């Protein structure tokens, strides 16, 4: 293979982590083999031994390393370009991931409610939380006429930066040529109580990360629907939330859409009270 062809092959392999690993293995093993074959006759037995041991052991180490990566970290071995449809880059959250995410959100709500609330209030929080998410998704499915994919996870990986991993989203769907993701937050209060500032900060961080993700992975444009469900709303609170979260600097690939729902109105609409 000429240098030109090798350069083209290397460029293709370098587009995803799996290709980079393969390129590294070929280069290291190829260089070691070339050095051994061209210089073996000029080396003493003590000098040849390290090269021989390397050529024998290196493939074994690579094999076990590759098995470890495939078994435990296979989702990190591919780039979005490897998928024929970028929607496939979204995956369903595992039961354990869903459990941890739900546990975290319920704990936030309970902390917001506080110890002064009676047991009856604390007991209905989980049921209202799940009910709010379900009714909101029904509303969205009815509005857009689509089937919504619930509890999805996407990979956030910024080249050259240490922050990477998966973060979950309540729902994702496509309507026409437009991609949507949905994040739903519930609170027993109209202003999210003491949780308000923390909610704003978290949503700003979440939106910013998603914007970084779709740009780094060169995905299509998205509309991020932020849905807040409470017992009642005032126009001042709605405006305050929208203004605060909208301060995040976003690229032209992401736009925000805010939805505010009254839980009691949703229950009434779907015949639950």
Protein Blocks (a to p, Z undefined) as FASTA:
>chain_A
ZZklmmmmmmmmmmpmklmmmmmmmmmmmmmmmmmmmmmmmpcfklmmmmmmmmmmmmmm
mmmmmmmmmmmmmmmmpcfklpmblklmpccddfklmmmmmmmmmmmmmmmnopmbcfkl
mmmmmmmmmmmmmmmmmmmmmmnopacdehiadddddehiabgcddddfbdcdehjaccd
ddddddfbfnlpmmlmmmmmmmmmmmmmmmmmmmmnopacdddddddddfbdcfklmmmm
mmmmmmpccdfkbccddddddfklmmmmnopZZ
